[in-house]
Amino acid sequence: MKKSFVVRIDDEMYKLLEKWAHDEFRSVNGQIEYLINQSLHQAGRCASY
């Protein structure tokens, strides 16, 4: 199950995320989810996801 929540970021950060997501064939939401998942793995906070 996925949980929905609001994230507030400034316009410039959104534009950068949007470009990055486009470059990697993801939506902005998908890019944010991917980056959070990577960070959790790198921090040793995620065992199997």
RONU-755559 format. One line per 2 residues: number of its first residue (from 1); their letters; for each residue x, y negated, z of N, C-alpha, C, O, CB. Coordinates in steps of 0.001 Angstrom, whole numbers, always signed. Glycine has a CB too. Example, Ala and Ser with C-alpha at 12.3 -4.5 7.8 and 13.67 -1.06 7.14 Angstrom:
<atoms>
1> as> +13190/+5690/+7800/+12300/+4500/+7800/+13200/+3300/+7800/+14236/+3319/+8465/+11308/+4473/+9046; +12850/+2250/+7080/+13670/+1060/+7140/+12900/-30/+7870/+13409/-1138/+8039/+14084/+598/+5725;
</atoms>
This chain:
<atoms>
1> mk> +836/+1178/+0/+0/+0/+0/+883/-1244/+0/+1870/-1312/+733/-952/+4/+1212; +533/-2207/-807/+1291/-3445/-861/+542/-4532/-106/-683/-4633/-181/+1548/-3870/-2319;
3> ks> +1287/-5329/+607/+737/-6433/+1398/+929/-7732/+630/+2014/-7992/+110/+1415/-6516/+2801; -106/-8539/+555/-30/-9848/-95/+236/-10927/+948/-292/-10872/+2058/-1336/-10156/-871;
5> fv> +1062/-11911/+583/+1295/-13059/+1451/+1789/-14228/+608/+2238/-14042/-524/+2316/-12715/+2573; +1704/-15412/+1157/+2084/-16630/+447/+3544/-16965/+746/+3998/-16871/+1886/+1161/-17811/+844;
7> vr> +4261/-17355/-297/+5637/-17828/-137/+5695/-19245/-695/+5272/-19491/-1825/+6674/-16877/-865; +6210/-20156/+85/+6338/-21540/-378/+7795/-21811/-736/+8683/-21695/+109/+5839/-22546/+707;
9> id> +8030/-22170/-1986/+9367/-22537/-2437/+9254/-23781/-3305/+8203/-24056/-3884/+10045/-21366/-3217; +10345/-24526/-3388/+10274/-25745/-4190/+10300/-25422/-5678/+10637/-24310/-6085/+11428/-26685/-3836;
11> de> +9938/-26416/-6478/+9816/-26229/-7924/+11111/-25757/-8582/+11086/-24888/-9453/+9372/-27515/-8564; +12229/-26323/-8171/+13511/-25960/-8786/+13847/-24493/-8527/+14282/-23784/-9434/+14639/-26862/-8251;
13> my> +13646/-24041/-7297/+13914/-22641/-6976/+12990/-21725/-7782/+13415/-20678/-8272/+13738/-22388/-5461; +11722/-22130/-7915/+10781/-21324/-8691/+11230/-21218/-10149/+11188/-20139/-10740/+9366/-21925/-8612;
15> kl> +11657/-22336/-10720/+12127/-22327/-12106/+13326/-21403/-12282/+13417/-20682/-13275/+12490/-23742/-12552; +14241/-21423/-11323/+15411/-20537/-11389/+14990/-19069/-11287/+15487/-18227/-12034/+16410/-20880/-10264;
17> le> +14070/-18762/-10357/+13560/-17397/-10223/+12823/-16951/-11478/+12959/-15809/-11917/+12635/-17294/-9015; +12044/-17860/-12050/+11286/-17540/-13254/+12213/-17190/-14411/+11964/-16233/-15143/+10383/-18709/-13640;
19> kw> +13276/-17960/-14575/+14253/-17690/-15646/+14949/-16356/-15406/+15087/-15551/-16326/+15302/-18829/-15734; +15383/-16124/-14184/+16068/-14884/-13820/+15151/-13696/-14060/+15570/-12693/-14638/+16528/-14921/-12347;
21> ah> +13909/-13801/-13622/+12932/-12723/-13820/+12735/-12454/-15307/+12709/-11301/-15737/+11581/-13080/-13157; +12597/-13503/-16078/+12420/-13356/-17528/+13623/-12652/-18150/+13462/-11770/-18994/+12212/-14734/-18191;
23> de> +14825/-13040/-17733/+16049/-12424/-18252/+16116/-10925/-17959/+16728/-10169/-18713/+17267/-13115/-17659; +15486/-10498/-16863/+15518/-9089/-16459/+14182/-8379/-16714/+13939/-7288/-16199/+15882/-8982/-14981;
25> fr> +13322/-9015/-17517/+12040/-8429/-17921/+11152/-8079/-16736/+10533/-7015/-16702/+12279/-7189/-18749; +11095/-8988/-15762/+10234/-8821/-14599/+9355/-10052/-14455/+9638/-11105/-15027/+11069/-8583/-13314;
27> sv> +8290/-9907/-13687/+7512/-11067/-13264/+8270/-11745/-12122/+9198/-11164/-11559/+6056/-10655/-12821; +7881/-12955/-11787/+8516/-13631/-10651/+8276/-12817/-9386/+9189/-12631/-8582/+7969/-15082/-10484;
29> ng> +7050/-12332/-9209/+6743/-11508/-8049/+7610/-10241/-8023/+8144/-9867/-6979/+5254/-11133/-8047; +7741/-9595/-9171/+8577/-8399/-9271/+10036/-8694/-8967/+10720/-7881/-8346/+8457/-7793/-10653;
31> qi> +10516/-9856/-9401/+11906/-10242/-9140/+12135/-10475/-7655/+13146/-10040/-7104/+12272/-11504/-9932; +11201/-11159/-7008/+11319/-11391/-5567/+11310/-10070/-4811/+12113/-9863/-3901/+10180/-12298/-5067;
33> ey> +10402/-9179/-5189/+10326/-7861/-4548/+11638/-7085/-4749/+12141/-6456/-3818/+9130/-7050/-5118; +12178/-7135/-5958/+13445/-6468/-6259/+14579/-7035/-5396/+15366/-6274/-4833/+13788/-6619/-7756;
35> li> +14666/-8346/-5291/+15730/-8980/-4513/+15617/-8665/-3026/+16623/-8420/-2361/+15705/-10483/-4721; +14400/-8671/-2509/+14209/-8307/-1097/+14605/-6858/-865/+15270/-6540/+121/+12744/-8532/-666;
37> nq> +14196/-5979/-1774/+14539/-4558/-1654/+16061/-4359/-1670/+16601/-3601/-864/+13882/-3749/-2797; +16742/-5037/-2587/+18211/-4942/-2650/+18843/-5418/-1349/+19758/-4783/-824/+18758/-5769/-3833;
39> sl> +18350/-6538/-834/+18901/-7087/+410/+18683/-6141/+1587/+19569/-5976/+2426/+18270/-8447/+714; +17514/-5523/+1650/+17246/-4561/+2721/+18205/-3381/+2650/+18717/-2930/+3674/+15799/-4065/+2645;
41> hq> +18450/-2881/+1439/+19390/-1774/+1276/+20809/-2179/+1672/+21489/-1439/+2382/+19375/-1278/-169; +21253/-3336/+1221/+22610/-3802/+1520/+22813/-4046/+3015/+23920/-3887/+3530/+22909/-5081/+743;
43> ag> +21748/-4431/+3703/+21834/-4686/+5144/+21655/-3415/+5969/+21740/-3452/+7197/+20789/-5710/+5554; +21404/-2274/+5288/+21202/-1031/+6003/+19872/-993/+6745/+19733/-278/+7737/+22330/-812/+6968;
45> rc> +18905/-1752/+6273/+17603/-1846/+6937/+16557/-952/+6294/+15428/-879/+6779/+17119/-3276/+6925; +16909/-277/+5220/+15922/+492/+4465/+16493/+1875/+4179/+17512/+2004/+3500/+15534/-235/+3140;
47> as> +15844/+2893/+4691/+16372/+4240/+4564/+16059/+4888/+3235/+16943/+5487/+2624/+15846/+5087/+5655; +14832/+4785/+2771/+14476/+5565/+1587/+13706/+4795/+533/+13496/+5340/-551/+13681/+6736/+1993;
49> y> +13270/+3565/+774/+12418/+2864/-173/+13179/+2358/-1354/+12596/+1742/-2246/+11725/+1732/+489;
</atoms>
